[in-house]
Amino acid sequence: MFQSLYIKLLVITLLIFFNLKNIFADETLIGLNATAKHYCNCFFISELNEEYCDIAYDRLFTVSLNDQELTEQLKLVEYTIDNEEKEIKIEFDKYKITSKFSENTGCYFNN
């Protein structure tokens, strides 16, 4: 009886540890989403130019992120502006992020 209970607890513990990476937030995805949202707001809501948006982005992420390596990676991210569709598109590694602007809802993520 105790051996059966021990084996069940061991299996459950191993499953938890193997899936632990899924419990924590993906910092890269959060950073990319924040990047897309920043540029969407900067270009389509505030109607600022690209140079000012880049400067504001650098200031924002340098101060707000504790992970210097992630900060450097996010600075390398390239985005595409689609003025007709009012979208910001980011493709980085395995991620494809689109932030779209609408007069009714503002900037939102579009899948």
C-alpha positions in Angstrom: 0.0 0.0 0.0 2.8 2.5 0.9 4.8 1.5 -2.1 1.8 2.2 -4.4 1.3 5.6 -2.7 5.0 6.3 -3.1 5.0 5.5 -6.8 1.9 7.7 -7.4 3.5 10.6 -5.6 6.8 10.1 -7.4 5.0 10.1 -10.8 3.0 13.2 -9.9 6.1 15.0 -8.7 8.0 14.1 -11.9 5.1 15.3 -14.1 5.1 18.6 -12.2 8.8 19.2 -12.6 8.9 18.3 -16.2 6.0 20.7 -17.0 7.3 23.4 -14.7 8.5 25.4 -17.7 4.9 25.8 -18.8 3.9 27.3 -15.5 6.2 30.3 -15.7 5.5 33.1 -18.2 7.5 33.3 -21.4 9.4 36.5 -20.9 10.3 36.8 -24.6 6.6 36.6 -25.6 5.7 39.2 -23.0 8.5 41.5 -24.3 7.4 41.1 -27.9 3.8 41.8 -27.0 4.8 44.9 -25.1 7.0 45.9 -28.1 4.1 45.5 -30.6 1.7 47.3 -28.3 4.2 50.2 -27.7 4.7 50.8 -31.5 1.0 50.5 -32.2 0.2 53.1 -29.6 3.1 55.3 -30.6 2.3 55.3 -34.4 -1.4 55.0 -34.6 -2.7 56.6 -31.4 -0.1 59.2 -30.7 0.8 59.6 -34.4 4.5 60.2 -33.6 7.4 59.6 -35.9 9.6 56.5 -36.0 12.6 58.1 -34.4 10.7 59.3 -31.4 9.0 56.0 -31.0 12.4 54.2 -31.0 13.9 56.6 -28.4 10.8 56.1 -26.2 11.1 52.4 -26.6 14.7 52.3 -25.6 14.1 54.4 -22.5 11.1 52.3 -21.5 12.7 48.9 -21.8 16.1 49.8 -20.4 14.4 51.0 -17.2 11.6 48.4 -16.8 13.4 45.1 -17.5 15.8 43.6 -15.1 17.1 41.0 -17.6 19.9 42.8 -19.6 20.2 39.9 -22.1 16.4 40.1 -22.8 16.6 43.9 -23.2 19.4 43.5 -25.8 17.5 40.9 -27.7 14.3 43.0 -27.8 16.3 46.0 -29.1 17.2 43.8 -32.1 13.6 43.0 -32.9 12.5 44.4 -36.3 8.9 45.4 -36.8 6.8 46.1 -40.0 4.4 48.9 -40.2 1.3 48.4 -42.3 -0.3 51.9 -42.5 -3.2 50.7 -44.7 -4.3 48.0 -42.2 -2.9 50.0 -39.2 -0.9 47.0 -38.0 2.5 46.4 -36.4 3.9 43.0 -37.2 6.8 41.4 -35.4 8.4 38.1 -36.3 11.1 36.9 -34.0 12.3 33.3 -33.6 9.2 31.2 -33.4 6.9 34.1 -32.6 4.6 36.1 -34.9 2.9 39.0 -33.2 0.4 41.5 -34.8 -1.0 44.5 -33.0 -3.8 46.2 -34.9 -5.3 49.6 -34.3 -9.1 50.2 -34.5 -10.9 53.5 -33.8 -13.3 51.6 -31.5 -10.9 49.5 -29.5 -7.5 51.1 -29.8 -4.6 48.7 -30.2 -5.3 45.0 -29.8 -3.6 41.8 -30.6 -4.8 40.1 -33.8 -4.2 36.4 -34.4 
